Amino acid sequence: MSSLVASFTRTHYTIHHIRTMSKTTSIPKKIERVRDHGYDNYMEVQKKVRKVLKFQDIICSQPNQTLPISRLDMFASRFGFKQFEAGSFILKFPHVFEIYEHPVQRILYLRLTRKALLQMEQEKQALYAQIPESVTRLRKLIMLSNTGRIRLEHVRIARAEFGLPDDFEFSVVLKHPQFFRLFDAEETRSKYIENVERDPNLAICAIEKRREQEYREKGIDAENIRFSFIVNFPPGFKINKYYKIAVWKWQRLPYWSPYDDVSGHDLRSMEAQKRMEKRAVATIHELLSLTVEKKITLERIAHFRMAMNLPNKLKEFLLQHQGIFYISTRGNYGKIHTVFLREEYKKGELIAPNELYLARRKLGELILLSPRKSNMSKELVTYSRDREDDEFGGIKGDYVEDSFEDSYSSLDVNAVSDCTDDENDSDQILDAEG
């Protein structure tokens, strides 16, 4: 390291284009974003999933969970589909949607396949099975707030990311009065959630547990990783020796935990500001760690910006730390930015998947199945309640095949009556750059 510093000192006066960086060996404020195709390909699938979920929501809201084909374009126009585009879209996913002719009315109807209904039921079961974990996640989320409270509406908008059911206000908040208190704030006329009592055992960040794991398993010097983060830069990210020095110094910079109260500290000094910037990184890291899929949209993070003392220009701030986070603009024509926690993913897949993640992922597997492997006609499915050819043996995906076959005998498809929705395009979106 001494040789690097000496080389850095000599080069300081000779290389003009790195002069600003070399004066302080700090991480540059503006860094060009480098794409990682593993995450972008994942988001391309999610784009299809979001559209499919919107159609599922429409079908589930109809009587008998069926929709006349004649009304399809009317509903699809709300999602930006032009005339006849919705029908073409539906036919691309015969493992999710099926078209049949009503035996009496002799008109075409649209409904969900048995596989899709089973997937929805499995997701619902996984969602409610992990309610205890959701309670803990919500408690920790509130503890990240500098005021000790969070707006109910902001949690509602991000409920899917944190594994909360649609009725979480009743099934999670009001059902656990020993943990949560729901009240109306006079100054904002909005509902807020706060913890009844602060539990110090929950004030441990995921990165702290990861550091302890690295220390015990790999024998890494505890002093070197005391304040460090796991950094894994995307392929093609250019790193010169000055940037290495900057990252080396930043990794050893002390900072206050996101769960610590910093109101009593003097934050006017340059050193305090650096610590607060690193604390913001730790806060976003912990926020992502609390999500089910270790990802959340930048617009959702912006809702918590004021409560958690996050920077105004979130996108520019996160791009400074591309080895920790990845921002994908794929999946919604660049209108939505999805932030991933890089250390939790490998080749676009979650390293330690949970049951809810796996249940949601099955819908993506059904979408990716080739229409040629479907046993349904491309244009029309003959209506038959006792059809025997809707077996799951034709599915090639390993865990989809196994999971559906395992649950086929235990789940009652006719009992599936509730639908879960994902992202609502009418949700209030804050300006992530403002």
C-alpha positions, 0 to 999 in steps of 0.5 A: 500500500505504501508503494501505491500511495507513493506512486499516487503522490508522484502522479498527482502533479502530472496527470490532469484528468484524475487531479480532482480524484487524486487530491482526496482519494475519494470515490467520485461523485459521478460514475458512469453506470455499467450494465450487468446483463444478469440483472437486466435479463431478470427484469425483462422477465419481470416486465412480462410478469407485471402485465400478466398480473394485471390481467390476472387481477382483472379476471379474478375481479369478475364473476366466476373468475371468467372474462368475456373475450369481447370485453378484453380490449376494453380492460386492456386499454387501461394498461396501454394495449392497443386494439387486438394487442391484448388478445395476442398477448394472452395467446403467448402464455397458454400455461397461464391463460386459457380461452374456452367456449361457453357450452350454453352461451356459445361465446368465448371466455378467458380464465386462468389455467389450473397451473396459474390458480395453483401458483396463486394459492401457493403464493398466498399460503407462503405469504401468510406462512411468513407473517411472523417474519413480516412482523419482524421486518416491519419492526426493523423498518420502523426502527430505521426511521429517525422519528421512530414512525413511518407513514402507513401509506408508504408501507402500503405501497411497498407491501409486496416487497416486504412480504406484507399481505394486502390487509396488513393493516389488520392482519399484521399491525392491529393484530399485534398490538404488543408490537405496533401502534397505529395513530393519526398525526395531527400535523400531516393528517396521515396514519403512522405506524410506530413500535410500542417498544424498541427492541435492542436485539433487532438493532443488528444490521444484516451486514454486521451478521455477514461480517461475523460470518466472514470472520468465523468462516474465512478467518479474515482480520476483524479490524479490516472488515469492521466497517467494510461492505461486500463489493462485487463490481459488474463485468466491464467496470473499470478500476484504476489504482486511484479508485482502489485507494479510494475504496480501500479508505472508504471501506475502513471509514467508521460510521454510525449504525442505521439503528443508532440515534445520531441526533446528539452528534455534531454533524457539521464537520467534514468527517461527520458528513463522510460518516453520514454518507456511509451510514446512508449506504448502510441504511439502503443496504439494510432496507434491501436486506429486509425485502423478500427478494432483496430488491426494491424500486428506487421510487419506493426507496424515495418514499422513505428518504425523509424518514431515514435521512437519505440523500436527495439524488438517490440514483446518483448516490447509488451509482457511486457504489456499483459494487454494492448495488445495481440499478436496472432500468429494464422491464418498464421502458426505463420508467422504473429503476430497480435496485438490487443488493448485489451480494444476495444475487448470483447470475440473476438468481437469489442465492438464498431463496425463501418460500415466498420468492420461490412461489412468486418465481413459479409464475415467471416459469409458467410465462417462460414455458414455450407455447409449443409445449402447451396441450391447448389449441392456439386459438380455442380451448375446448371447455371441459370441467373433467379434462384429464390432460391438464397434468403437470408432467409436461412442464420441463422446469425442474422445480416448477414440475416438482412443486406443482405435482407435490401440491396438486393433491393437497390444494383445492383449485375450486377454493381459489377465490382471492387474487394478489396484486403486485405493483399498482401503476397509480401508486403515488411516486416521489421524484427519486432525483428530487 
